[in-house]
Amino acid sequence: MTKPEVKNFPTEYFGYPYTLSQQKKVKDAIANQYCHYLAGTCFKFRKSQPEVKIGVCSLGYTCNFLPDPEPVIMCPFRFREKEVFSKIERECYPDSPGNIEFKWVPEVSMGVGGSVDYVLCKFKKDGDLKTLVDFKCIEFQSAGTTGTPWDALVDLKKYGKYRKEKYKFGVNWANEFSKTMMQQAYKKGLIVESWNKDIIFAVQDVCLKYLTKHCDTSGLTDYNKTYPIHFFSFKMVWSDTLNRWTLVFDKKISSKTEGIRRILSGSSTEFYPTMEQFKKNIVRKMNASKN
């Protein structure tokens, strides 16, 4: 099956891609509200109807740093693909002997830092004994919406397909990445740095594209295992064999806490508006308020 067309509408529901050839699977998944990434009922519900789960895993979007529509992950549980876990293990511990065992422990408290999504634990086996020899803190970070894709879901349920090429929702890039994620990276980064350990954020490649376009990323560098904070990015790639979107490893980059602080401080100075531009904005706003 060829790659489905991506436009400004949801591209996956409850783990199933929206394609005309898989309409029944998608409609059944919406009816059952079952997410196979969670192995249970979807957590995302409609505010006015908590019993109704929206189930949008990813949606198509285009903007100034994504010139062509791409599926953007909307739920952190979407990263729960076997290959994502395996790839992180291989990238973190590439040369592990046969007596090493890995275990992923979810939702571990970091005290004042809150909980971390997972801890990848490295155990050394000696007979029946297992000794924890190392660990990595892991966070999964997705995007979020402005507005809602609810109208698209209604059309899909009623007509079995979308009736529009563009629905009225956006992606809340600034809040999810440069604010929420970076605050977590800074706060938790300071903690793991004090332990001489590190933390890894698994993100989609579009996240790094956004940060590069709109923030001061001069503190980010090629992967450096001595740094406390890392970003492992994955691309959404269509698989003709599997008939679904898959996550493929893209790259890994690193940062010290100072680099995260620069991102939190906002855009690079080259993107600052001039005072004359700001004065024009004042006049434009004043004139608009008179109408």
Buried (B, 14 or more C-beta within 10 A) or exposed (E): BEEBEBBBBBBBBBBBBBBEEBEEBBBEBBEEBBBEBBEEEBEBBEEEEEEBBBBBBBBBBBBEEBEEBBBBBBBBBBBBBEEBBEBBBEBBBEEBEEEBEBEEEEEBEBEEBEEBBBBBBBBBEEEEEBEEEEBBBBBBBBBBBEEBBBBBBEBBEEEEEBEEEEBEBEBBBBEBBBBBBBEBBBBBBBBBBEEEEBBBBBBBBBBBBBBEBBBBBEBBEEEBEEBBBBBBBBBBEBEEEEBBBBBBBBEBBBBBBEBBBBBBEBBBEEEEEEEEEEEEEEEEEEEEEEE
